[in-house]
Amino acid sequence: MQTDFYDALEDRGLQTLLRRVEYKPQLFHNYNKMREVFREIMGNPNCKVLIIGDYDVDGLMYVLETREFLKTLGCENYVVFPYWRRTHELDKEAVRYCVQNNFDFVLIGDTGSSDISTLEEITKYGIKVVVIDHHVCDYTYEQYPEDVTIINSYLENQIEQCNKYAYSAAALAYVIYDYYAQEHMLYYDNAISAYALISLYSDCMDMSNDLNRAIYYKACYTERENLPSYVLHFLNEYQSFNARFIGFWYAPRINALFRGENFELLNEYFFDDTLDVVQRAKCIEMINAYYKTSRELTKQLVDLIDVREYENFVVADLMSAVNKNKHLDKKAYNYTGLVANKLSERYCKTAIVYCQYNNFYKGSVRDLYGKNYLSIFRHICYAAGHNSAFGIKINLLDMPSFLSKLERIDNRYSITTIPNEPIVIQYEYASPDCATIEDMALYNEFSGNTIPVVYLYKKLIGDMKGSQNAYYYKYDWGDYFIQSDYAIEFGTKMLIKPIRSGRTKLLYQG
C-alpha cells in the first residue's frame, strides 16, 4: 500500500501536497495603490469607512477580516453594512447608504468587479472605493476609475497569463492586510488566518496552490484557544479546526442563514458587540436549529424534484418539487446551488437547477469534478461565479432556447473519462501502515474539486471487531477504526476515506 500511494501521487505530480508550505506574504499588481489607501485611513482615524461583503461565507469572512484590520489601522469609525437581502451583485441599497451618510471610504469584498458603472457612480460623490475580489470580469485594472482601488486574483492571472492565483476573496484580503501590517510593524493577529481558510474551503478553491496550503498550515496550527471566537464557539471537544470541520460543520451553518435569508440572526451573532455570553450562546443554539431545518428542506427538495437527464448533465426545475409540497419554504429558490450539489453527487454529472424568480429564471450549475463550464455557459445565458460552481439567470421567454443550446453543448462536449478520477489503493493486510494512513489523511485535507481524493479499498474480515455507539458503527483495524453510519457485513469490500478530524479517522464510503 505504501508504495502504491506514493507512486500514485508521483505519477500525477501531486507528491508536493505532502510537503509543508511556509507562509510568505506576496505582492499584487495594484498593491502600491492599495498601500496609499491604507496609509490615508491610518493617518485619519476619524474618517468614516463602510464595509460591504458579498452574501455568502467568503463575503462574510472578508467582513470579519476587514473589521479587524481597520482596528489594526487605528480606525474605529467604521460601519458594517448589515445583510438584509440575498444578492450576488453589488448591493445598490448599500451604495445609497454609503452616499447618503457621507462615508469617506467604502471597502467591498467578494463582489463589485463587474459593476464598474456603480463603482464610478460612488466616486462621483468624493468617496474612495476599495474592491478585493476573485470573480471573473471583463475589465483590466486600467479601466477602473482613479478613485477605485481594486485587486482581483482573476485579473492577476490575466496579467501574468497563468492560473496560479486561485484565491478566495477573503484569502486574498488576508494576504494583503497581513503584508501591510508586517510592512508597517503593526499587530495583525495570526489567528485571523482562520477566516481566510474557511473562505478557501467554502468557495471550493484549488488547494494545490502553495499559498492556499500555507494559509492552511498557519490557521490549523494555531492554538485552539487562540482561534477567533466566532470559530471557537462552534468547536466541541471532539472536533479540531480543519477541512472537515469547515466543510461539514461550520460553513453549512452559515450558508443556511444566507439561504433561508435569516439575516436578523446572522447580523446579531456576528455584528452585535453588546451580546453577553448567555445571549451569544442562545444565538449559536438558534443557528444550529436553523441549520437542521435547512437540511430537512434540502432533502425534501432533492427527493421531490423532477430531473431531466442528459449524457453529461442533469437539469431540474426546483418548482417541480415545491409544487408537490405547498408547505415547503417559499424561499426554496435560494437552494438551487445546494440541490445542484446533491444531484451532481447522485448522478455523477454536472447539475443545473433553476427556479422562476419574478420575470426570469435564476439557477445554479455545479460540477463535483472541477470541469470548467463557466466559459461555455456565458455564451448561452448570464453566468457568473467560478469555473465549476456558478449562478445563471435566464429570461422566461429564453428558457426553450437555453435548453436547446444545452442539448447541443451536451452532444459537442461528450466526456468519455471523468477528470479528477479518485486514487484507490488496494489493501489486503491485516493492519494498516500508520505513517502512510496519516499521509493519506493529510493529502485528503487538500483533495476535492481539482485534486483527486484518495481512498482505501479493503475487505471487512473476521478479526476486525465491530461495535456501536449512539452515533455510528465502528470496526477495529490496527491502531484505527473504520467509522460507518450503518452496520457492515463481514466480507464486504469497503471504500474507505482517511481524514483528519481531531485525530485521523477512516470513513466508510460504500
C-alpha positions as a printed NumPy array, in Angstrom:
array([[  0.   ,   0.   ,   0.   ],
       [  2.77 ,   2.418,   0.925],
       [  4.492,   2.179,  -2.437],
       [  1.207,   2.284,  -4.347],
       [  0.055,   5.509,  -2.671],
       [  3.282,   7.451,  -3.081],
       [  3.773,   6.155,  -6.619],
       [  0.233,   7.278,  -7.498],
       [  0.982,  10.787,  -6.243],
       [  4.267,  10.942,  -8.154],
       [  2.631,   9.704, -11.364],
       [  0.1  ,  12.542, -11.125],
       [  2.599,  15.179,  -9.986],
       [  0.875,  15.521,  -6.611],
       [  3.664,  14.484,  -4.231],
       [  4.286,  18.114,  -3.235],
       [  0.919,  18.167,  -1.433],
       [  2.529,  16.222,   1.424],
       [  5.192,  18.893,   1.834],
       [  4.538,  21.556,   4.462],
       [  4.464,  25.065,   2.989],
       [  5.636,  28.069,   4.987],
       [  3.544,  31.198,   4.701],
       [  5.21 ,  34.015,   2.772],
       [  3.285,  37.236,   2.049],
       [  3.221,  38.266,  -1.579],
       [  2.66 ,  41.406,  -3.586],
       [ -0.029,  42.023,  -6.178],
       [ -0.245,  44.319,  -9.184],
       [ -2.187,  47.124,  -7.504],
       [ -0.672,  46.808,  -4.049],
       [  1.137,  50.174,  -4.13 ],
       [ -2.174,  51.902,  -4.76 ],
       [ -3.798,  49.829,  -2.011],
       [ -0.987,  50.814,   0.359],
       [ -1.725,  54.504,  -0.157],
       [ -5.393,  53.969,   0.717],
       [ -4.453,  52.196,   3.963],
       [ -1.984,  54.962,   4.846],
       [ -4.696,  57.538,   4.327],
       [ -7.104,  55.671,   6.606],
       [ -4.401,  55.148,   9.246],
       [ -3.444,  58.829,   9.079],
       [ -7.024,  59.927,   9.737],
       [ -8.615,  57.759,  12.486],
       [-11.845,  59.789,  12.278],
       [-12.558,  59.048,   8.642],
       [-15.81 ,  57.188,   8.027],
       [-15.459,  53.717,   6.48 ],
       [-18.208,  51.411,   5.231],
       [-17.59 ,  47.644,   4.859],
       [-19.647,  45.658,   2.32 ],
       [-19.326,  41.891,   1.896],
       [-20.987,  39.529,  -0.551],
       [-23.871,  37.331,   0.577],
       [-22.002,  34.102,   1.267],
       [-19.363,  32.666,   3.6  ],
       [-16.463,  34.154,   1.623],
       [-18.053,  37.609,   1.764],
       [-18.741,  37.284,   5.492],
       [-15.168,  36.177,   6.237],
       [-13.946,  39.204,   4.281],
       [-16.06 ,  41.453,   6.501],
       [-14.717,  39.875,   9.711],
       [-11.109,  40.217,   8.499],
       [-11.591,  43.792,   7.345],
       [-13.164,  44.833,  10.624],
       [-10.096,  43.53 ,  12.495],
       [ -7.748,  45.149,  10.005],
       [ -9.365,  48.557,  10.457],
       [ -8.83 ,  48.207,  14.198],
       [ -5.17 ,  47.44 ,  13.407],
       [ -5.007,  50.717,  11.468],
       [ -6.494,  52.556,  14.445],
       [ -9.775,  53.211,  12.644],
       [-12.791,  52.817,  14.938],
       [-15.204,  54.928,  12.891],
       [-16.399,  52.117,  10.644],
       [-19.775,  50.566,   9.862],
       [-20.552,  47.069,   8.595],
       [-23.45 ,  47.279,   6.187],
       [-25.905,  44.702,   7.53 ],
       [-27.079,  41.785,   5.457],
       [-30.736,  42.285,   4.51 ],
       [-31.5  ,  40.592,   1.188],
       [-29.789,  37.886,  -0.812],
       [-27.884,  39.072,  -3.882],
       [-24.544,  38.307,  -5.501],
       [-24.299,  41.683,  -7.177],
       [-23.065,  44.883,  -5.576],
       [-25.919,  45.796,  -3.234],
       [-27.474,  49.013,  -4.569],
       [-29.039,  49.796,  -1.19 ],
       [-25.585,  49.649,   0.397],
       [-24.358,  52.081,  -2.235],
       [-27.219,  54.5  ,  -1.478],
       [-26.479,  54.204,   2.241],
       [-22.825,  54.993,   1.581],
       [-23.642,  58.143,  -0.383],
       [-26.397,  59.387,   1.93 ],
       [-24.205,  59.083,   5.025],
       [-21.119,  60.758,   3.559],
       [-18.599,  57.98 ,   4.046],
       [-15.004,  58.708,   3.108],
       [-14.179,  55.133,   2.063],
       [-16.136,  52.035,   1.141],
       [-14.37 ,  48.65 ,   1.317],
       [-16.044,  45.975,  -0.822],
       [-15.235,  42.26 ,  -0.735],
       [-16.116,  39.283,  -2.953],
       [-18.235,  41.36 ,  -5.335],
       [-18.178,  44.546,  -7.417],
       [-15.54 ,  43.773, -10.054],
       [-18.069,  43.603, -12.886],
       [-20.179,  46.565, -11.757],
       [-17.814,  49.273, -12.935],
       [-20.6  ,  51.813, -13.614],
       [-21.787,  51.623,  -9.985],
       [-18.229,  51.983,  -8.702],
       [-17.809,  55.046, -10.892],
       [-21.059,  56.497,  -9.546],
       [-19.799,  56.167,  -5.947],
       [-16.584,  58.048,  -6.715],
       [-18.581,  60.998,  -8.111],
       [-19.532,  61.815,  -4.513],
       [-15.901,  62.018,  -3.414],
       [-15.938,  58.546,  -1.864],
       [-12.882,  56.361,  -2.394],
       [-13.543,  52.707,  -3.147],
       [-11.534,  49.555,  -2.397],
       [-12.525,  46.257,  -4.033],
       [-10.945,  42.898,  -3.181],
       [-12.431,  40.169,  -5.328],
       [-11.726,  36.958,  -7.249],
       [-14.59 ,  36.677,  -9.725],
       [-14.341,  36.654, -13.497],
       [-14.723,  40.124, -15.029],
       [-14.323,  41.683, -18.471],
       [-12.127,  44.643, -17.498],
       [ -8.47 ,  45.388, -16.859],
       [ -7.049,  47.235, -13.887],
       [ -6.524,  50.334, -16.034],
       [-10.236,  50.591, -16.912],
       [-11.411,  51.279, -13.364],
       [-11.865,  54.894, -12.175],
       [ -8.869,  56.552, -10.494],
       [-10.532,  56.549,  -7.063],
       [-11.3  ,  52.825,  -7.29 ],
       [ -8.507,  50.636,  -5.931],
       [ -9.038,  47.014,  -6.903],
       [ -7.133,  43.762,  -6.536],
       [ -8.75 ,  40.749,  -8.163],
       [ -6.999,  37.371,  -8.36 ],
       [ -8.652,  36.706, -11.724],
       [ -7.048,  39.89 , -13.109],
       [ -3.695,  38.865, -11.602],
       [ -3.892,  35.675, -13.657],
       [ -4.783,  37.675, -16.766],
       [ -1.735,  39.91 , -16.352],
       [  0.713,  37.022, -15.925],
       [ -1.158,  34.722, -18.329],
       [ -1.287,  31.938, -15.759],
       [ -3.722,  30.294, -13.395],
       [ -1.775,  30.293, -10.139],
       [ -3.822,  32.895,  -8.242],
       [ -6.654,  30.575,  -7.195],
       [ -7.664,  32.525,  -4.089],
       [-10.959,  33.297,  -2.433],
       [-11.701,  36.971,  -1.782],
       [-11.156,  36.638,   1.968],
       [ -7.869,  34.766,   1.463],
       [ -6.699,  37.488,  -0.924],
       [ -7.719,  40.168,   1.579],
       [ -5.89 ,  38.378,   4.385],
       [ -2.634,  38.256,   2.398],
       [ -2.919,  41.959,   1.539],
       [ -3.735,  43.011,   5.109],
       [ -1.03 ,  40.828,   6.608],
       [  1.589,  42.173,   4.213],
       [  0.705,  45.762,   5.079],
       [  0.768,  45.002,   8.817],
       [  4.201,  43.365,   8.576],
       [  5.465,  46.182,   6.364],
       [  4.456,  48.791,   8.977],
       [  5.222,  46.638,  12.06 ],
       [  1.571,  46.562,  13.116],
       [ -0.075,  43.761,  15.079],
       [ -2.493,  41.754,  12.923],
       [ -3.496,  38.566,  14.728],
       [ -2.213,  35.383,  13.034],
       [ -5.418,  33.638,  14.114],
       [ -7.367,  35.731,  11.595],
       [ -5.906,  33.343,   9.007],
       [ -8.729,  31.023,  10.151],
       [-11.222,  33.256,   8.337],
       [ -9.122,  33.026,   5.171],
       [ -9.022,  29.227,   5.355],
       [-12.77 ,  28.999,   5.927],
       [-13.328,  31.063,   2.786],
       [-10.984,  28.845,   0.735],
       [-12.885,  25.701,   1.626],
       [-16.353,  27.258,   1.443],
       [-15.598,  28.522,  -2.079],
       [-14.01 ,  25.185,  -3.122],
       [-10.717,  26.795,  -4.114],
       [ -7.797,  24.801,  -5.517],
       [ -5.698,  23.686,  -2.525],
       [ -2.784,  22.588,  -4.721],
       [ -1.912,  26.289,  -4.688],
       [  1.115,  26.83 ,  -2.425],
       [ -0.209,  29.989,  -0.8  ],
       [ -3.561,  28.366,  -0.017],
       [ -1.83 ,  25.429,   1.678],
       [  0.437,  27.85 ,   3.561],
       [ -2.704,  29.527,   4.918],
       [ -3.947,  26.048,   5.899],
       [ -0.842,  25.365,   7.994],
       [ -0.901,  28.815,   9.514],
       [ -4.573,  28.536,  10.511],
       [ -4.756,  24.867,  11.513],
       [ -1.631,  25.048,  13.666],
       [ -2.981,  28.   ,  15.641],
       [ -3.556,  27.053,  19.262],
       [ -7.195,  26.109,  19.712],
       [ -7.824,  28.703,  22.44 ],
       [ -6.388,  31.447,  20.185],
       [ -8.833,  30.886,  17.327],
       [-11.339,  33.72 ,  16.699],
       [-14.362,  33.447,  19.   ],
       [-16.721,  33.258,  16.007],
       [-14.995,  29.976,  15.124],
       [-14.157,  28.662,  18.586],
       [-17.783,  28.834,  19.746],
       [-18.727,  26.167,  17.169],
       [-15.967,  23.717,  18.075],
       [-16.815,  20.961,  20.53 ],
       [-14.396,  18.71 ,  22.421],
       [-14.38 ,  16.112,  19.637],
       [-13.542,  18.481,  16.798],
       [-10.431,  20.19 ,  15.524],
       [-10.125,  23.123,  13.169],
       [ -9.533,  21.547,   9.763],
       [-11.13 ,  20.879,   6.38 ],
       [-13.851,  18.568,   7.693],
       [-14.935,  20.952,  10.443],
       [-15.182,  23.818,   7.948],
       [-16.862,  21.866,   5.156],
       [-19.269,  19.712,   7.162],
       [-19.951,  21.777,  10.254],
       [-19.124,  25.47 ,  10.178],
       [-19.729,  26.668,   6.6  ],
       [-23.047,  24.782,   6.171],
       [-24.476,  26.523,   9.245],
       [-23.561,  29.963,   7.957],
       [-24.813,  29.121,   4.474],
       [-28.134,  28.027,   5.96 ],
       [-28.646,  31.553,   7.308],
       [-27.929,  33.054,   3.899],
       [-30.138,  30.603,   2.   ],
       [-33.014,  30.979,   4.42 ],
       [-32.498,  34.772,   4.48 ],
       [-32.336,  34.714,   8.266],
       [-30.291,  37.89 ,   8.293],
       [-31.549,  39.088,  11.657],
       [-29.873,  36.133,  13.395],
       [-26.726,  36.386,  11.258],
       [-26.289,  40.112,  11.928],
       [-26.996,  39.671,  15.612],
       [-24.391,  36.962,  16.148],
       [-21.575,  38.41 ,  14.05 ],
       [-22.058,  42.155,  14.409],
       [-23.842,  42.916,  17.694],
       [-20.987,  43.727,  20.083],
       [-23.394,  44.204,  23.015],
       [-24.247,  40.491,  23.317],
       [-23.253,  38.856,  26.593],
       [-22.129,  35.225,  26.969],
       [-25.65 ,  33.915,  27.535],
       [-27.092,  35.796,  24.549],
       [-24.286,  34.621,  22.274],
       [-24.809,  31.014,  23.361],
       [-28.506,  31.402,  22.559],
       [-27.598,  32.665,  19.074],
       [-25.433,  29.598,  18.461],
       [-28.253,  27.333,  19.609],
       [-30.62 ,  29.071,  17.182],
       [-28.095,  28.804,  14.312],
       [-27.742,  25.049,  14.913],
       [-31.526,  24.626,  14.956],
       [-31.906,  26.644,  11.767],
       [-29.288,  24.512,  10.059],
       [-31.214,  21.36 ,  10.958],
       [-34.332,  22.837,   9.352],
       [-32.32 ,  23.762,   6.246],
       [-31.029,  20.196,   5.875],
       [-34.53 ,  18.803,   6.118],
       [-35.746,  21.23 ,   3.439],
       [-32.86 ,  20.329,   1.118],
       [-33.572,  16.618,   1.487],
       [-37.24 ,  17.162,   0.642],
       [-36.366,  19.223,  -2.426],
       [-33.867,  16.635,  -3.706],
       [-36.309,  13.754,  -3.136],
       [-39.245,  15.509,  -4.835],
       [-37.587,  17.275,  -7.754],
       [-38.155,  16.099, -11.346],
       [-34.858,  15.523, -13.126],
       [-34.176,  15.532, -16.856],
       [-31.044,  13.508, -17.584],
       [-28.616,  14.12 , -20.475],
       [-25.378,  12.327, -21.23 ],
       [-23.25 ,  14.792, -19.272],
       [-25.866,  16.905, -17.451],
       [-28.883,  16.644, -15.217],
       [-31.358,  19.527, -15.384],
       [-34.141,  20.252, -12.925],
       [-36.732,  22.944, -12.182],
       [-36.943,  23.453,  -8.416],
       [-40.596,  24.399,  -8.708],
       [-41.375,  20.8  ,  -9.672],
       [-40.535,  19.913,  -6.052],
       [-42.275,  22.919,  -4.497],
       [-45.471,  22.2  ,  -6.449],
       [-45.609,  18.704,  -4.95 ],
       [-45.487,  20.073,  -1.42 ],
       [-47.014,  23.508,  -0.923],
       [-45.715,  23.602,   2.645],
       [-42.103,  23.864,   1.517],
       [-40.298,  27.112,   2.316],
       [-41.181,  29.812,  -0.205],
       [-37.504,  30.816,  -0.229],
       [-36.669,  27.495,  -1.859],
       [-35.258,  29.453,  -4.822],
       [-32.179,  30.12 ,  -2.66 ],
       [-31.454,  26.397,  -2.535],
       [-30.667,  25.836,  -6.219],
       [-26.918,  25.551,  -5.503],
       [-27.317,  23.089,  -2.644],
       [-29.777,  20.934,  -4.586],
       [-27.489,  21.037,  -7.636],
       [-24.617,  19.773,  -5.448],
       [-26.709,  16.862,  -4.222],
       [-27.903,  15.968,  -7.716],
       [-24.336,  16.125,  -9.039],
       [-23.314,  13.652,  -6.316],
       [-26.283,  11.374,  -7.02 ],
       [-25.922,  11.238, -10.817],
       [-22.134,  11.836, -11.121],
       [-22.886,  14.501, -13.718],
       [-22.902,  18.283, -13.972],
       [-26.165,  19.54 , -12.44 ],
       [-28.212,  22.58 , -13.498],
       [-31.029,  23.555, -11.146],
       [-33.198,  26.625, -11.742],
       [-36.3  ,  28.258, -10.336],
       [-38.598,  31.046, -11.508],
       [-37.944,  34.299,  -9.684],
       [-40.059,  37.298, -10.727],
       [-39.698,  37.658, -14.516],
       [-36.737,  35.342, -15.048],
       [-35.231,  32.048, -14.007],
       [-32.317,  32.046, -11.599],
       [-30.285,  28.938, -11.039],
       [-27.012,  27.231, -10.22 ],
       [-24.567,  24.985, -12.042],
       [-22.426,  22.554, -10.032],
       [-19.796,  20.047, -11.096],
       [-18.013,  17.938,  -8.489],
       [-15.055,  17.185, -10.742],
       [-13.944,  20.741, -11.384],
       [-14.84 ,  20.864, -15.091],
       [-14.787,  24.408, -16.479],
       [-18.269,  25.082, -17.821],
       [-18.449,  28.762, -16.889],
       [-16.816,  29.982, -20.106],
       [-19.234,  27.867, -22.156],
       [-22.4  ,  28.889, -20.304],
       [-21.51 ,  32.582, -20.618],
       [-22.244,  32.208, -24.333],
       [-25.803,  30.941, -23.812],
       [-27.022,  32.897, -20.75 ],
       [-25.923,  35.235, -17.996],
       [-23.431,  33.238, -15.92 ],
       [-21.14 ,  34.403, -13.106],
       [-19.081,  32.732, -10.408],
       [-16.438,  30.011, -10.545],
       [-15.491,  27.506, -13.232],
       [-17.458,  24.583, -11.811],
       [-19.796,  26.386,  -9.398],
       [-21.665,  29.411, -10.687],
       [-25.025,  31.111, -10.941],
       [-27.139,  31.617, -14.063],
       [-30.015,  33.934, -14.997],
       [-32.37 ,  33.348, -17.924],
       [-35.321,  35.368, -19.19 ],
       [-38.599,  33.446, -19.045],
       [-39.07 ,  33.518, -22.805],
       [-35.494,  32.349, -23.411],
       [-35.757,  29.068, -21.496],
       [-36.676,  26.871, -24.533],
       [-33.701,  28.322, -26.418],
       [-31.43 ,  27.743, -23.4  ],
       [-32.445,  24.067, -23.149],
       [-31.915,  23.605, -26.884],
       [-28.415,  25.11 , -26.657],
       [-27.685,  22.96 , -23.606],
       [-28.53 ,  19.859, -25.606],
       [-26.095,  20.914, -28.328],
       [-23.385,  21.508, -25.712],
       [-24.053,  18.058, -24.283],
       [-23.538,  16.48 , -27.694],
       [-20.48 ,  18.554, -28.542],
       [-18.621,  18.161, -25.256],
       [-19.145,  14.458, -24.759],
       [-16.897,  13.228, -21.978],
       [-15.556,   9.68 , -22.127],
       [-13.464,   9.81 , -18.953],
       [-14.079,  11.73 , -15.769],
       [-11.237,  14.103, -14.964],
       [-10.003,  14.079, -11.413],
       [-10.771,  10.361, -11.012],
       [-10.119,   9.227,  -7.395],
       [ -6.96 ,   7.387,  -6.342],
       [ -7.963,   3.973,  -4.975],
       [ -5.332,   1.965,  -3.085],
       [ -5.921,  -1.778,  -2.679],
       [ -5.06 ,  -3.042,   0.807],
       [ -5.071,  -6.692,   1.802],
       [ -3.019,  -6.739,   5.002],
       [ -4.41 ,  -7.143,   8.495],
       [ -3.095,  -3.881,   9.952],
       [ -2.592,  -0.525,   8.222],
       [  0.725,   1.261,   7.947],
       [  0.188,   4.209,  10.295],
       [  2.613,   6.633,   8.655],
       [  1.007,   6.121,   5.251],
       [ -2.519,   6.431,   6.645],
       [ -1.541,   9.727,   8.273],
       [ -0.139,  10.985,   4.955],
       [ -3.342,   9.948,   3.183],
       [ -5.416,  11.881,   5.705],
       [ -3.193,  14.935,   5.268],
       [ -3.429,  14.644,   1.486],
       [ -7.242,  14.486,   1.7  ],
       [ -7.237,  17.831,   3.51 ],
       [ -6.433,  19.302,   0.104],
       [ -8.278,  16.886,  -2.219],
       [-11.584,  17.604,  -3.941],
       [-12.596,  19.92 ,  -6.769],
       [ -9.382,  19.806,  -8.834],
       [ -7.392,  17.286,  -6.733],
       [ -8.418,  13.602,  -6.745],
       [ -9.499,  12.07 ,  -3.434],
       [ -7.539,   9.052,  -2.157],
       [ -9.438,   6.004,  -0.885],
       [ -8.507,   2.643,   0.581],
       [-10.132,  -0.494,  -0.826],
       [-10.317,  -3.189,   1.857],
       [-12.39 ,  -6.275,   2.674],
       [-14.003,  -6.39 ,   6.136],
       [-12.595,  -9.588,   7.649],
       [-13.454, -11.583,  10.759],
       [-10.817, -10.215,  13.135],
       [-11.979,  -6.602,  12.626],
       [-14.171,  -6.355,  15.714],
       [-17.344,  -4.281,  15.309],
       [-19.189,  -2.168,  17.891],
       [-21.824,   0.556,  18.014],
       [-22.333,   3.8  ,  19.94 ],
       [-25.119,   6.395,  19.854],
       [-23.746,   7.972,  16.668],
       [-22.12 ,   5.366,  14.417],
       [-20.783,   1.816,  13.921],
       [-17.043,   1.208,  14.173],
       [-14.762,  -1.637,  13.119],
       [-11.315,  -2.01 ,  14.649],
       [ -8.371,  -2.028,  12.258],
       [ -4.94 ,  -1.895,  13.873],
       [ -4.491,   1.473,  15.609],
       [ -7.579,   2.857,  13.837],
       [-11.237,   2.08 ,  13.45 ],
       [-13.46 ,   2.346,  10.375],
       [-16.495,   4.536,  11.033],
       [-19.821,   3.911,   9.307],
       [-23.342,   5.303,   9.585],
       [-24.751,   1.798,   9.368],
       [-23.733,  -1.822,  10.006],
       [-21.357,  -3.5  ,   7.528],
       [-21.486,  -7.224,   6.822],
       [-18.264,  -9.202,   7.171],
       [-16.756,  -9.942,   3.783],
       [-17.93 ,  -6.583,   2.381],
       [-15.417,  -4.797,   0.165],
       [-15.16 ,  -1.307,   1.563],
       [-14.167,   2.043,   0.074],
       [-12.573,   3.955,   2.946],
       [-11.573,   7.633,   3.125],
       [ -8.809,   8.643,   5.594],
       [ -9.49 ,  12.106,   7.01 ],
       [ -8.263,  14.405,   9.756],
       [-10.808,  15.169,  12.437],
       [ -9.213,  15.694,  15.843],
       [ -7.266,  12.539,  15.11 ],
       [ -7.11 ,  10.594,  11.883],
       [-10.367,   8.802,  11.049],
       [-11.275,   6.192,   8.448],
       [-14.731,   6.835,   6.999],
       [-16.663,   4.088,   5.209],
       [-17.798,   5.48 ,   1.842],
       [-19.646,   2.463,   0.418]])
